[in-house]
Amino acid sequence: MNLVIDIGNTFTKLALFQNAEMIAFSQVLATDFNGINQFCKSNPAITHAIISAVKTYPAETEIYLKLNYSTLFFSHLTPLPIQNSYLSPETLGEDRLAAAVAAHQLFPHQPVLIVDAGTAITFDLVNENGEYMGGGISPGIRTRYKALHEFTSKLPFVDFIDTTPLIGKDTIASIQSGVLNGVIAEVDGIIMQYQGIYPDIQIILTGGDHYYFDKRLKIKTFAAPNLVLEGLNRILNFNLETH
């Protein structure tokens, strides 16, 4: 079985795959080696592993993986089942590339736009030929709340909520309206620009905040909350098959 580890800005996601099927999942804080260790020890059938990280992680994690499994440490140099046409591949987030691999596997004959909503909101395009083209990066919902609080002298920090009126009648409601209604309008607008170029494009939503956009966007989307994990598993299997 395959162990897949995705270390993000805030959380580490761990998954156990049998072929292409995810059969176990856990989430711990990004730097929590004990949580990773516990998940691994509870799944003794693991033989291979892949790890992707957008930040530095504890050295003991790397040591543990090397000692116990045949491990692929994912980077921009890792062979892929798609073509990467990004002009600076060494700066491309590994999570974005893994999501692109999974998206092409889901829709192999269509252009696909991945909207990954988390600490940042990323837009990533894979064309119908399986070529990763690039995309865009924008602040995520919580990042917008935090920026308003930290870069102004009086605006409070506002917690994330699911709904908000258009017209905020106090400061907190105004911040919620600006951030939440604004981010929906932004994502809708960007998707429509992509549709103008690729009329048959498929839109995939993923990331920790994907549920907020799922029912609010004007455009029909396909929700795949575990897209990055599925992409990492596909990359691991591809390398096992070809090497």
N, C-alpha and C positions, 0 to 999 in steps of 0.2 A: 504494500500500500504506500501511497505518496503522502508525505507531510508537506503542507504548503503554509508558509509563514509570510505575512504581509505586515511589515512594521511601518505604521503611518505616523503622522505628526502627533497624534494624541493616543491612539490605541494600536495594539498589535492584534491582528486577526489570525487565527490558526484553524486549519481545516485538514481533515483526513479524507483522501480520495481513493476510491477503488475504480480504476480505469478513469472514466469521465464523471463518475457519480460522487458527489460529496456526501459522506456518511457521518461525519462528526464535525462540530464547529465550536470554537470558543473565542472569547475576546477578553484581553487583559490590557493593562496600561502599557504604553509603548516600551518602557524600559524594564518591565517586570520579568526578569529571567525566571523567577520561581514559578510564575504562571505558565511560562513556556515549558519548563521542565516537568511540571505536573501533568500537562496535557500530553507530552511525549510519553511519559512513563505509564500513563493510563491507556496507551494504545501501542502495545508491544509488537503489533504486526507491521509497523512501519519499516520499510527497507530503504526508501529513497526520500530525499527532501529537496526543497527549493526555498530560498529565502530572498525576499526583496525588501529594501528599506529606503525610506526617504530621509532618514536621519541616522546618526550614529547610535549603535545599540551596544549593550554590554558585551565585553570580550568573551565572557563565559558562555554566551549563546553560541558564538562561532566555534569555540573549542568543543562544546557539547555536540554540536551537529557533526563536526569533523570526526569525532571519536566514535560516534554511534551509527551514522548513516552515510550512504553515498550521496553527497550533498552538492547541489548546484547553487552557487552564489551568483544570482542574477545581476547582470550589468549590461551596458550598451554593447559589449563585445559578444554576448551570448547569441548563438545561432537561433534564428526565429523562423516560424512557418509563414511569415509575411515579410514584405520588403519594407525597410525603414528608410524613408526619404527625408527625414528631418535633417536640417543643415548642420545642427550641432548636437549629434546623438549623445555625446557625453554629458550634456546638460539636461537631457530629457528625463523626466521623472519615470522611474521604473514602473510605477503603478499605472501611468498613462499608457505605456507601451504594452503592458500585460492586458489591460482592458481592451486595447485595440486588437490584440490577438484573439481574445474571446469573442469580440464583436464580429470579426470576420468569420470565425467558426460558426456563429449563429446565423449569419446572413452572408454566405460566401459569394453571392452573385449580385449584391446590391452595394451601393455606397452607404456607409453607416456613419452617423454622428453620435458620439458618446458624450453625454452630459453627466459629469461626475460631480456631485454636490457634496462637499465636505468643508474642511477648513478653507480651501479654495474651490471655486467652481471652474472646472476645466471643460473645454470643448475639443474633441479630438475626431479627426476625419480619417476614415479608411475608405479608399475607393473600391469600385467593383472588381478591380484586378488584385486586391489584397495588398495595396500599397498604403502605408501610413504616411499621410501628407502633412500633419501638424494640426494646429488649431488655435486655441486661446486660453488665457488664464485670467480669472476675475476673483475678487474677494468673495469668500463664502458668507453665509448669513451671520454666523457668530463673529466672524472677523469684522464685518461691517458694524455690528453693535459695539465691539471692542474699540474700533477705530474712532467712532463718534465719542465714546467716553474718554479715551486717552488723549485725543488731539483737540479737545475743547475743554474749556475751564468749568463749565456748569452742567453739561449734559450728563445724566446718570447712565450707569450701565444697565441695560435692559435685558431680561431673560428672553429666550426664544419662546414664541407661542405659535399656535397653529392658524389662528385667524386674526384679522384686524380690519377695522373699518377704513374706508378711503380717507375720511376726514377725521384726523385725530383731534380730540377736544381738550387734551392736556399734553404736557411734554412727552410723557411716556408713550401715550397713544400715537403721538405725532412721529416719534422715532420708529415705533412698530410699523406704522403706515408707510413711512418712507422706505424703510429697509425691506419689509416683506412684499408690499405691492411693487416697489421698485425692482426687486430682484426677479419677480415673475415677469414683469414687462421686459426686462433685459433679456431673459432667457427666451421668451417668446419671440422677441425681435431678432435675436441672433439665429434661432432655428429657421425663421422665415427667410433670412438672407441665404442660408445654406440651401433651402428648398428652391430658391430662385436660380441657383446654379445647378443643383441636382434634384430635379422634380420627383424622382422615385426614391429619395433618400429615406433610410430607416433611422428613427431616433431611439436611442437606448438611454434610459435613466439609471444611474447607479450612485453609490456613495451614501454616507450616513444620513444625509438630509434629503435623499431622493423622494421619500414619501411626501414631503411638503409640496413638491412640484407635481407629483403624479396625477392628481385630480384637478389641478389648477391651471395647467398650461392649456392653451387653445388647441394645440396640435396633439394628435394621438401619439403616444410613446409606448415603448416596451420597457417594463421595469425589470432590471436584473441586478438586485442588490449585491450579489456575490461575483460580479463580473471580473474583478481583479483576481480573486482567488481562482476562478475557473480559467482565466488566461494563464496564470502562473502554472497551474497543473498541466495545461496544454503545452506550454513551453518545456516543462520538465519531460513530459512524455515524448515530445518531438526530439529532444536531445538523446533520450534513451533509445529511440527508434533509429536514429541516424548515426550514432557513435558506438 
